[in-house]
């Protein structure tokens, strides 16, 4: 899966979970940049991402996640490891 596809699907997820239809994802975006992106919604985002892409994150991966770009990298690597 190409990064553009991942960003498109993530945008849908983020807009739905954070209830912001105008949210634009960019690689350097962090929770500090989005008012609604609190710890509760962070969990909701991760669960939604895992379900949408059919992947599971390890705790250490999540603890090391610094921004949306890093999340996209993790998703791409996990999908590649499963042959998708």
C-alpha positions in Angstrom: 0.0 0.0 0.0 1.3 3.4 -1.0 1.7 6.2 1.6 -1.0 8.3 -0.3 -3.5 5.4 0.3 -2.5 5.1 4.0 -2.9 8.9 4.5 -6.3 8.8 2.8 -7.6 6.1 5.1 -6.0 7.7 8.2 -7.6 11.0 7.3 -11.0 9.3 7.4 -10.3 7.7 10.7 -8.9 10.8 12.3 -11.8 13.0 11.1 -14.3 10.5 12.4 -12.7 9.9 15.8 -11.8 13.5 16.4 -15.0 14.8 14.9 -13.2 17.3 12.7 -14.1 17.1 9.0 -11.5 19.7 8.1 -8.5 18.0 9.8 -5.6 17.6 7.3 -2.9 15.1 8.2 0.7 15.8 7.6 3.8 13.8 8.6 4.8 16.2 11.4 1.3 16.4 13.0 1.2 15.4 16.7 -1.4 15.2 19.4 -0.2 18.6 20.6 -1.4 20.2 17.4 -5.0 18.9 17.6 -7.1 20.0 20.6 -9.4 16.9 20.5 -6.5 14.5 20.3 -6.3 13.6 24.0 -5.2 10.3 25.6 -8.7 8.9 25.4 -9.0 9.7 21.7 -5.5 8.4 21.1 -6.6 5.0 22.2 -9.7 5.2 20.0 -7.5 6.2 17.0 -5.1 3.3 17.5 -7.9 0.8 17.8 -9.6 2.2 14.7 -6.3 2.1 12.8 -5.7 -1.5 13.8 -9.2 -2.5 12.7 -9.1 -0.7 9.4 -5.7 -2.0 8.4 -6.0 -5.4 10.0 -2.8 -5.0 12.0 -1.7 -4.9 15.7 0.8 -2.6 17.3 3.1 -3.5 20.0 3.2 -1.3 23.1 6.9 -0.3 22.4 5.9 0.8 18.9 3.2 3.0 20.3 5.4 4.5 23.0 8.0 5.4 20.3 5.4 7.0 18.0 6.2 10.7 17.6 3.9 11.9 14.9 1.6 11.0 12.0 4.5 10.3 9.7 5.9 7.7 12.1 2.4 6.1 12.3 2.3 5.9 8.5 5.8 4.3 8.5 4.6 1.7 11.1 1.5 0.9 9.1 3.4 0.5 5.8 6.0 -1.8 7.4 3.3 -3.9 9.1 1.3 -4.2 5.8 4.5 -5.1 3.9 5.3 -7.8 6.4 2.0 -9.4 5.7 2.4 -9.1 1.9 -0.1 -6.2 1.5 
